[in-house]
Structure formats: structure tokens, C-alpha cells
Amino acid sequence: MLLLCRVQASWRGYRVRRQIKDKKVHEVRKKVQEAMRNVKEENKLYYRTSLALDFLLTYRQLSQMLQALIHLGL
């Protein structure tokens, strides 16, 4: 049953994407797909979050935490 739902959802998504005629939507989709291909590992949210948590758990002084947060760009 789960497999049938997945196949049906995939087919519906494919059909809706094929029906989109708006050029703007198509251009935005292409830009998002290219951005997803070019993303660097160190810029991903989960990586930055784990790094920030590691800094917060490692450093005990406020000045060190501030330096770590500045380094992360937060």
C-alpha cells in the first residue's frame, strides 16, 4: 500500500511539474536546483549548528563564545 502511495505521489508531482507553463517559475526552479548542486558542506545548516553547539559546550568564558559566534557569522 505504501509503495502505491509513493508511486501515485510521484506521478502527480511529475504531472503538475509538466503542466507549469509559467516561465518565471521554471527559471526559479532552475536557480534553486543549481544552488543545491553548488552548495558547500560548511555552509549547510546542520554543519553550522553542530559547530556552534560544539563551541558552546567547549568554551567556558563569554569572550571565547563571542569569538566563536563571530567566526560562525551568527
N, C-alpha and C positions, 0 to 999 in steps of 0.2 A: 504494500500500500504506500509506504514511504517513497519507494522508487517511482511509483506512478505520479505522486505529487511533485516530485522533483522534475520529472520529465515534462509534466504539464506546466510547471512554473517556468522552466527553461524555454519551452515553446512559446508561451505567452510573452515572455520578455523579448525573445527574438522577434516575434511578430510585431510588438509595439515599437521596437527599435527600427524595424524596417519601414514602419508607417510614418515615422517622423520625417517630415519634408522641410522643416524649418532649418535654414542654413546656419543661423546663429547657434542653435542647439547642437548641430553637428560640429561646428567649429569649437565650441566649448568642450564638447566630449573629447575631441581630438587633443586639445590642450591639456586636459586632465589626464588622459592616457599617457601623453608624452611626459608630463610631470611625474607620474607614477613610475615610469621607466627610468627616469633620471635622478630619482631621489637617492641621497646618500644615507648610509646606515646611521651615521652620527647625528643626522637631522630628524630621525624618526622619533615620535613622541615617547614610545616605550623606552628607548635607549636614554633619552634625556631625563625621563622620570627616574629610571633606575640609578642613573648617575647622580642626580640631585639627592635622592634618598641615601645613597651611599655617602655622599658628602655630609649630609645632616647627621647621619649616625656615627661618622668617623670623627668629625671635628667637635670640640667641646667649647671653644671660645667663639663669641659672636663675630669678632673680626674675621676669623677664618671662614665662618659660614657666609659672611657677606662677600668675601673674595671668591668663594666657590660659586655663589649665585651670580655674581658679576661675570665670572668666567663662562657660566652656562647661558648667559644672556637673558636671565629672568628678571 
